Amino acid sequence: MSRRSLLASAAGLALAAGPLASVARAASKTPKVLVVGLDGTLLNRVRDADAPHLDSLMAAGLTAPSSIYANPFAPTLSGPGWSTLITGVWPDKHNVKDNTFTGQRFAQYPDFLTRIETAEPALSTYAVSSWAPLTDTVFSSKVDTRVSTPSAEYDTGTTSRAVAQLRDANPDAVFVQLDHAGHGYGAASRQYLDAIHGVDTQVGQLVAAVRARATYASEDWLIMVTADHGHTDAGGHGGSSGPERQTFMIATGPTLAAGSVRHDVRMPDIAASALAHLGIAIDPAWGLDGRPVQQPAPDDFDALRPQLATRVDETGIGATVVGFTHTPPSGWSVDNSAMGTGGVTEWRGWSFTTDEFWTKAQPDQNREGNVRARNVFAVADGDEWQDKTFSGTFDSTLVSPAYPVTGGTPATLTYTTYYRQESPQKGEVLVSYDGATPVGVKTYTADTSSRVEKLTLQVPAGAKTARVRFRYTGGNDWYWVIDGVSLTSA
């Protein structure tokens, strides 16, 4: 039986059961998705502009500011940005590094509408864009309808086509890209704010078309608004500055609390969230970097966000930017018994920080490539630590809680890592069982791009607990990021 048939059957049963089946009726609503992309739009300028429709969406649901990469990972251009949003993977997978799409890997990492069509061919998919490469190149021919708006019509034509589709047809998943005129001006300009007001009106028309549908009461819409990159005050993008690396998700839908703000959402989550909302199981073999926004998975480090502090020694970070602490989360500890003295306070031993804070400590040293860490993460940064008078070497160990294990049964240690090497630096992962001497299970002595590690541990017979240590040693070298640590028995 198809998903539509199952939904129809569930709806019939719920109606037959009478008032006691209200929960079942709600669950039987037909899920639908609308994704609206606003090229080069900054969330802080949306808040400054006259944008009542976007403001209303933020009040009704989730607002999630986030950041993206910079060169050499990929420039902050539209090609890499839209490809990341639409495929659900970062540029090191889809391989779009500019606006020519040369070397793209869309056959391996297709757009989310194509994944929908592959999983559920009966569903109706629609994409319309003001920037033709999206509907000509990124979205595949499997999508039911792809429309590139003639340049003479620009966003007005894109909006009118999308409104007609939402109003008159029965789409299940819709993607709309609006280029908006403010893209040609600096973010600090009056024209940029005026353009946001204009595109806000168009977003309002799209949302109104959804809500005016005759079948709206029996539908369950997830609406997501996002941007492919940010913009500089003077105008332009493509570089590594903070404003150019900014993006966001504004979303309304089931499970998303009104007026909520989250910091764990990343760019590839748009595609994953759309798939999950439509009931399409995400196959791990797809290699998606995104995870559904409806299924938050905070780790221990994320609990530290309320206690993050402002700078102490760093000068490149704004005085009001909060973003670091040395206090580990409950159950964790940091062993600095062999750590040198002095140095930059923020990075003396393992620290807990955020992308916004850490990348501003020293831009353009590849810290912007730390794309797979989320929210608060742990970092050992010998390079930054030695930017102030110090004594000794960097030698600090991050120690996990004691995880339960089953003796004689393999366990899997999972964590997100990003490591940049300069001799004699070294990163070591060690595990101790029931308090015994730690044993090395992984050593880093070469550059390792942002990725999720999964290490199989051979748990000794009789062992009941395992504690993980991440030891970083070095001088004026580079850094090591750790995030999302978990240990599970097989």
C-alpha positions as CSV (number, residue, x, y, z in Angstrom):
1,M,0.0,0.0,0.0
2,S,1.4,3.4,-0.9
3,R,1.9,6.2,1.6
4,R,-1.1,8.1,0.2
5,S,-3.3,5.0,0.6
6,L,-2.1,4.5,4.2
7,L,-3.0,8.1,5.0
8,A,-6.4,7.8,3.4
9,S,-7.1,4.6,5.3
10,A,-5.9,6.2,8.6
11,A,-8.2,9.2,8.0
12,G,-11.2,6.9,7.4
13,L,-10.6,5.0,10.6
14,A,-10.2,8.2,12.6
15,L,-13.5,9.6,11.3
16,A,-15.3,6.4,12.0
17,A,-14.0,6.4,15.6
18,G,-15.5,9.7,16.4
19,P,-14.3,12.4,18.8
20,L,-11.9,10.1,20.6
21,A,-9.7,9.8,17.5
22,S,-8.7,13.5,17.3
23,V,-5.0,12.5,17.7
24,A,-5.3,10.0,14.9
25,R,-7.0,12.5,12.7
26,A,-4.1,15.0,13.3
27,A,-1.6,12.3,12.5
28,S,-3.5,11.4,9.3
29,K,-3.0,14.9,7.8
30,T,-1.2,14.9,4.5
31,P,2.4,16.1,4.9
32,K,3.6,18.8,2.5
33,V,6.7,20.9,2.2
34,L,7.5,24.4,1.0
35,V,11.1,25.6,0.9
36,V,11.7,29.3,0.0
37,G,15.3,30.4,-0.6
38,L,16.2,34.1,-0.4
39,D,19.5,34.7,-2.2
40,G,22.2,36.6,-0.1
41,T,19.8,37.5,2.7
42,L,21.1,38.3,6.2
43,L,18.9,37.4,9.2
44,N,20.0,40.4,11.2
45,R,18.9,42.7,8.3
46,V,15.6,40.9,8.1
47,R,15.1,41.9,11.7
48,D,16.0,45.5,10.8
49,A,13.7,45.7,7.8
50,D,10.0,46.1,7.4
51,A,9.3,42.4,7.0
52,P,6.0,41.5,8.7
53,H,5.6,38.1,7.0
54,L,9.0,36.8,7.9
55,D,8.6,38.2,11.4
56,S,5.3,36.3,11.7
57,L,7.0,33.1,10.6
58,M,9.7,33.6,13.2
59,A,7.1,34.3,15.9
60,A,5.1,31.2,14.9
61,G,8.0,28.7,14.7
62,L,11.8,28.3,14.8
63,T,14.6,30.7,14.0
64,A,18.0,29.1,13.6
65,P,21.0,31.3,12.6
66,S,24.0,29.3,11.4
67,S,27.3,29.7,9.5
68,I,28.8,28.2,6.5
69,Y,32.3,27.5,5.1
70,A,34.9,29.7,3.4
71,N,37.8,29.0,1.1
72,P,39.6,26.7,0.6
73,F,36.7,24.5,1.6
74,A,34.5,26.4,-0.8
75,P,33.8,30.1,-1.4
76,T,30.6,31.8,-0.2
77,L,29.0,31.8,-3.6
78,S,25.6,30.8,-4.8
79,G,26.6,27.6,-6.6
80,P,28.0,25.9,-3.5
81,G,25.4,27.4,-1.2
82,W,22.3,26.3,-3.1
83,S,23.8,22.9,-3.8
84,T,24.4,22.4,-0.1
85,L,20.9,23.4,0.8
86,I,19.3,21.3,-1.9
87,T,21.3,18.1,-1.7
88,G,21.8,18.0,2.1
89,V,25.6,17.5,1.9
90,W,28.5,19.9,2.2
91,P,30.6,21.0,-0.8
92,D,33.3,18.4,-0.1
93,K,30.7,15.8,-1.2
94,H,28.6,17.5,-3.9
95,N,31.9,19.1,-5.2
96,V,30.4,22.4,-6.4
97,K,33.0,25.0,-5.7
98,D,31.8,27.9,-7.9
99,N,28.9,29.0,-10.1
100,T,30.0,26.8,-13.1
101,F,29.1,23.6,-11.3
102,T,32.1,21.9,-12.9
103,G,32.8,18.5,-11.3
104,Q,29.4,18.4,-9.6
105,R,28.4,15.0,-8.1
106,F,24.6,15.3,-8.3
107,A,24.3,11.7,-9.5
108,Q,25.8,10.5,-6.2
109,Y,24.2,13.3,-4.1
110,P,20.9,14.3,-5.8
111,D,18.6,17.1,-4.9
112,F,15.9,16.4,-2.2
113,L,13.1,16.5,-4.8
114,T,14.7,13.8,-6.8
115,R,15.1,11.7,-3.7
116,I,11.4,12.2,-3.0
117,E,10.5,11.1,-6.6
118,T,12.8,8.1,-6.3
119,A,11.2,7.0,-3.0
120,E,7.6,8.0,-3.7
121,P,7.0,8.6,-7.5
122,A,3.4,9.4,-6.9
123,L,4.2,12.5,-5.0
124,S,4.1,15.8,-6.9
125,T,7.3,17.9,-6.9
126,Y,7.8,21.4,-8.2
127,A,10.8,23.8,-8.4
128,V,10.9,27.3,-9.7
129,S,13.8,29.7,-9.5
130,S,14.9,33.2,-10.5
131,W,18.4,31.9,-11.0
132,A,18.2,29.4,-13.8
133,P,21.1,27.1,-12.9
134,L,19.1,25.7,-10.0
135,T,16.3,24.4,-12.0
136,D,18.5,23.7,-15.1
137,T,21.3,21.9,-13.3
138,V,20.9,21.2,-9.6
139,F,17.4,19.7,-9.7
140,S,17.3,16.7,-11.9
141,S,14.8,15.7,-14.7
142,K,13.1,13.4,-12.2
143,V,11.4,16.4,-10.6
144,D,7.9,16.6,-12.0
145,T,8.1,20.3,-12.9
146,R,11.2,22.6,-13.1
147,V,10.7,26.2,-14.1
148,S,13.4,28.9,-14.7
149,T,11.8,32.3,-14.7
150,P,12.7,34.5,-17.6
151,S,15.0,37.3,-16.5
152,A,12.5,40.0,-17.5
153,E,10.0,38.6,-14.9
154,Y,12.6,38.1,-12.2
155,D,11.2,37.4,-8.7
156,T,7.7,38.7,-9.6
157,G,7.3,35.9,-12.2
158,T,8.8,33.3,-9.9
159,T,6.4,34.2,-7.1
160,S,3.3,34.3,-9.4
161,R,4.2,30.8,-10.8
162,A,4.7,29.4,-7.3
163,V,1.5,30.9,-6.0
164,A,-0.5,29.5,-8.9
165,Q,1.0,26.0,-8.3
166,L,0.3,26.2,-4.5
167,R,-3.2,27.5,-5.2
168,D,-4.4,25.6,-8.2
169,A,-2.5,22.3,-8.1
170,N,-1.8,19.7,-5.5
171,P,2.0,19.7,-4.9
172,D,3.6,17.7,-2.1
173,A,7.0,19.4,-2.2
174,V,7.7,22.9,-3.6
175,F,11.0,24.7,-3.8
176,V,11.1,28.5,-4.6
177,Q,14.2,30.6,-5.1
178,L,14.0,34.4,-5.0
179,D,17.0,36.4,-6.0
180,H,15.8,39.8,-4.7
181,A,17.1,43.1,-5.9
182,G,19.0,43.8,-2.7
183,H,21.6,41.3,-3.8
184,G,23.1,44.0,-5.9
185,Y,23.6,46.4,-3.0
186,G,25.5,46.4,0.2
187,A,23.9,45.0,3.3
188,A,24.2,48.3,5.1
189,S,22.2,50.1,2.4
190,R,18.7,51.4,2.3
191,Q,18.2,49.5,-0.9
192,Y,19.0,46.2,0.8
193,L,16.4,46.8,3.4
194,D,13.9,47.9,0.8
195,A,14.6,44.7,-1.2
196,I,14.0,42.6,1.9
197,H,10.7,44.3,2.3
198,G,9.8,43.4,-1.2
199,V,10.8,39.8,-0.9
200,D,9.0,39.6,2.4
201,T,5.8,40.6,0.5
202,Q,6.4,37.7,-1.9
203,V,7.0,35.3,0.9
204,G,3.7,36.5,2.4
205,Q,2.0,35.7,-0.9
206,L,3.4,32.2,-0.9
207,V,2.3,31.5,2.6
208,A,-1.1,33.0,2.0
209,A,-1.5,30.6,-1.1
210,V,-0.8,27.7,1.2
211,R,-3.3,28.7,3.8
212,A,-6.0,29.5,1.3
213,R,-5.9,26.0,-0.2
214,A,-9.4,24.3,0.0
215,T,-7.7,21.2,1.5
216,Y,-5.4,23.1,4.0
217,A,-7.3,21.9,7.1
218,S,-6.4,18.3,6.2
219,E,-2.8,19.1,5.3
220,D,0.3,19.3,7.4
221,W,2.7,21.9,6.0
222,L,6.4,22.3,6.9
223,I,7.5,25.8,5.6
224,M,11.2,26.6,5.6
225,V,12.8,29.8,4.6
226,T,16.6,30.0,4.1
227,A,19.5,31.7,2.3
228,D,22.5,30.4,0.3
229,H,25.1,32.8,1.9
230,G,25.3,36.2,3.4
231,H,26.5,39.6,2.2
232,T,29.0,42.3,3.1
233,D,28.0,45.8,4.2
234,A,29.7,47.3,1.2
235,G,28.2,44.7,-1.2
236,G,29.3,41.3,-2.5
237,H,30.1,37.9,-1.2
238,G,32.5,35.0,-1.9
239,G,35.0,35.8,0.9
240,S,35.5,34.6,4.4
241,S,34.1,37.4,6.5
242,G,31.5,36.7,9.2
243,P,28.6,38.4,7.3
244,E,29.4,36.5,4.1
245,R,29.3,33.2,6.0
246,Q,25.9,33.8,7.5
247,T,22.8,31.8,6.7
248,F,19.6,30.7,8.6
249,M,16.5,28.6,8.8
250,I,13.1,30.0,9.6
251,A,10.6,27.2,9.9
252,T,7.1,26.5,10.9
253,G,5.5,23.1,11.3
254,P,4.7,20.3,13.7
255,T,7.1,19.9,16.7
256,L,8.6,23.4,16.1
257,A,7.8,25.6,19.1
258,A,6.5,29.1,18.5
259,G,9.2,31.7,18.9
260,S,12.0,29.2,19.5
261,V,15.6,29.7,18.7
262,R,18.2,27.0,18.1
263,H,21.9,26.9,17.3
264,D,22.4,23.3,16.3
265,V,20.8,23.7,12.8
266,R,23.1,23.6,9.8
267,M,22.7,24.3,6.1
268,P,22.2,20.7,4.9
269,D,19.3,20.2,7.4
270,I,16.9,21.8,4.9
271,A,16.9,18.8,2.6
272,A,16.9,16.2,5.4
273,S,14.0,18.0,7.2
274,A,11.9,18.0,4.0
275,L,12.5,14.3,3.5
276,A,11.7,13.4,7.1
277,H,8.5,15.5,7.0
278,L,7.2,13.6,4.0
279,G,7.8,10.3,5.8
280,I,10.8,9.3,3.6
281,A,13.3,7.3,5.6
282,I,16.8,8.7,5.3
283,D,19.2,5.9,4.3
284,P,22.6,6.1,6.0
285,A,24.1,5.0,2.7
286,W,23.1,8.3,1.1
287,G,25.8,10.0,3.2
288,L,23.7,13.0,4.1
289,D,25.2,15.6,6.3
290,G,21.9,17.1,7.2
291,R,19.6,15.8,10.0
292,P,15.9,16.6,10.4
293,V,15.2,19.8,12.3
294,Q,12.2,18.0,13.8
295,Q,14.6,15.5,15.5
296,P,17.1,17.5,17.5
297,A,20.0,15.6,19.0
298,P,21.9,17.9,21.3
299,D,25.1,16.5,22.8
300,D,26.8,17.2,26.1
301,F,28.7,20.2,24.9
302,D,25.6,22.0,23.7
303,A,24.4,22.3,27.3
304,L,27.2,24.7,27.9
305,R,25.8,27.5,25.7
306,P,24.2,29.5,28.6
307,Q,27.5,29.7,30.5
308,L,29.7,30.8,27.5
309,A,31.7,34.0,28.3
310,T,33.0,36.9,26.3
311,R,36.7,37.3,25.2
312,V,39.6,37.8,27.6
313,D,42.8,38.1,25.6
314,E,41.5,37.8,22.0
315,T,41.3,41.1,20.2
316,G,39.7,40.1,16.9
317,I,36.5,39.0,18.5
318,G,33.8,41.5,19.4
319,A,33.7,42.5,23.0
320,T,30.0,41.4,23.3
321,V,30.4,38.1,21.5
322,V,29.9,35.2,23.9
323,G,31.6,32.0,22.9
324,F,34.0,30.2,25.2
325,T,34.3,28.4,28.6
326,H,36.8,26.1,30.2
327,T,34.2,24.5,32.4
328,P,33.3,21.1,31.0
329,P,29.8,19.7,30.9
330,S,28.6,17.3,33.7
331,G,30.5,14.1,33.7
332,W,33.4,15.4,31.6
333,S,36.7,16.8,32.8
334,V,39.9,18.4,31.4
335,D,43.3,17.2,32.6
336,N,45.7,20.1,32.3
337,S,48.3,18.7,34.7
338,A,51.0,18.7,31.9
339,M,49.7,21.9,30.3
340,G,52.1,24.9,29.8
341,T,51.4,28.2,31.6
342,G,50.5,31.6,30.3
343,G,49.4,32.0,26.7
344,V,46.0,33.2,25.4
345,T,43.5,32.6,28.2
346,E,40.7,31.4,25.9
347,W,42.7,28.5,24.5
348,R,44.7,27.3,27.5
349,G,44.0,23.6,27.3
350,W,40.8,22.2,25.8
351,S,38.1,24.9,25.5
352,F,34.4,24.8,24.6
353,T,33.4,27.3,22.0
354,T,31.3,28.1,18.9
355,D,31.9,28.7,15.3
356,E,31.2,32.4,15.6
357,F,33.7,32.9,18.4
358,W,36.5,30.5,17.3
359,T,36.7,31.5,13.6
360,K,37.0,35.2,14.6
361,A,40.0,34.4,16.7
362,Q,42.0,34.1,13.5
363,P,40.2,34.1,10.1
364,D,41.5,32.4,7.0
365,Q,43.4,29.6,8.8
366,N,40.9,26.9,7.7
367,R,38.9,27.1,10.9
368,E,35.9,27.9,8.7
369,G,36.2,24.3,7.4
370,N,34.9,22.9,10.7
371,V,31.5,22.4,9.0
372,R,30.3,19.2,10.7
373,A,30.5,20.3,14.3
374,R,27.3,21.8,15.7
375,N,26.4,24.4,18.3
376,V,29.1,24.2,21.1
377,F,32.1,22.0,20.4
378,A,35.5,21.3,22.1
379,V,38.7,22.6,20.6
380,A,42.4,22.4,21.5
381,D,44.1,25.2,19.7
382,G,47.9,25.3,20.2
383,D,48.3,27.9,17.5
384,E,46.1,30.5,19.1
385,W,47.3,29.7,22.7
386,Q,50.9,30.6,21.8
387,D,49.9,34.1,20.5
388,K,50.7,35.5,24.0
389,T,53.7,34.9,26.3
390,F,53.7,31.3,27.5
391,S,55.9,28.7,29.1
392,G,56.0,25.0,28.2
393,T,54.0,23.1,25.6
394,F,50.4,22.5,24.9
395,D,49.4,19.2,26.5
396,S,45.8,18.8,27.5
397,T,43.4,15.9,27.7
398,L,39.6,16.0,27.4
399,V,38.1,13.1,29.4
400,S,34.6,11.7,28.9
401,P,32.2,10.3,31.4
402,A,32.3,6.6,32.1
403,Y,30.0,5.0,29.4
404,P,28.4,1.7,30.2
405,V,29.7,-1.2,28.0
406,T,29.2,-5.0,27.8
407,G,32.3,-7.0,28.4
408,G,33.4,-9.1,25.5
409,T,31.0,-7.3,23.1
410,P,32.3,-4.7,20.5
411,A,31.3,-1.1,21.1
412,T,31.2,1.9,18.7
413,L,32.9,5.2,19.6
414,T,31.4,8.0,17.4
415,Y,32.5,11.6,17.3
416,T,32.9,14.5,14.9
417,T,36.5,15.6,14.3
418,Y,38.4,18.2,12.5
419,Y,42.2,18.2,12.8
420,R,44.9,20.4,11.2
421,Q,48.5,19.1,11.6
422,E,51.9,20.8,11.9
423,S,54.8,18.7,13.4
424,P,55.4,17.8,16.2
425,Q,51.7,18.1,17.0
426,K,49.7,14.9,17.8
427,G,46.1,14.0,18.6
428,E,45.5,10.8,20.5
429,V,42.2,9.0,21.3
430,L,42.6,6.6,24.2
431,V,40.1,4.4,26.0
432,S,40.3,3.0,29.6
433,Y,38.0,0.2,30.9
434,D,36.9,0.2,34.5
435,G,39.6,2.7,35.3
436,A,42.5,0.7,33.9
437,T,45.4,2.2,32.0
438,P,44.2,4.0,28.8
439,V,45.0,2.3,25.5
440,G,45.3,4.2,22.3
441,V,42.7,3.5,19.6
442,K,43.4,6.3,17.1
443,T,46.2,8.8,16.5
444,Y,46.1,11.9,14.3
445,T,49.4,13.1,12.8
446,A,48.1,14.4,9.4
447,D,45.4,16.9,8.3
448,T,42.0,15.4,8.7
449,S,39.0,17.2,7.1
450,S,35.8,17.6,9.0
451,R,34.1,14.2,9.3
452,V,32.3,11.8,11.6
453,E,34.6,9.1,13.0
454,K,33.2,5.7,13.9
455,L,35.7,3.5,15.8
456,T,35.0,-0.1,16.7
457,L,36.3,-0.9,20.2
458,Q,37.1,-4.4,21.4
459,V,35.7,-4.4,24.9
460,P,37.6,-6.7,27.2
461,A,35.7,-9.5,28.9
462,G,34.1,-8.4,32.2
463,A,34.4,-4.7,31.5
464,K,31.5,-2.6,32.6
465,T,32.5,1.0,31.8
466,A,34.7,2.8,29.2
467,R,36.1,6.3,29.5
468,V,37.5,8.1,26.4
469,R,40.4,10.5,26.4
470,F,41.3,13.0,23.7
471,R,44.9,14.1,24.2
472,Y,46.3,17.0,22.2
473,T,50.0,17.8,22.4
474,G,52.1,20.3,20.4
475,G,53.7,23.7,20.3
476,N,52.9,26.6,18.0
477,D,51.0,24.2,15.7
478,W,47.4,24.0,14.7
479,Y,44.2,22.6,16.3
480,W,41.8,19.8,16.9
481,V,38.0,19.9,17.2
482,I,35.9,17.3,18.9
483,D,32.1,17.2,19.0
484,G,29.1,14.8,19.2
485,V,30.8,12.1,21.2
486,S,28.9,8.9,21.9
487,L,29.8,5.3,22.8
488,T,27.3,2.5,22.2
489,S,27.5,-1.2,22.6
490,A,26.8,-3.4,19.6
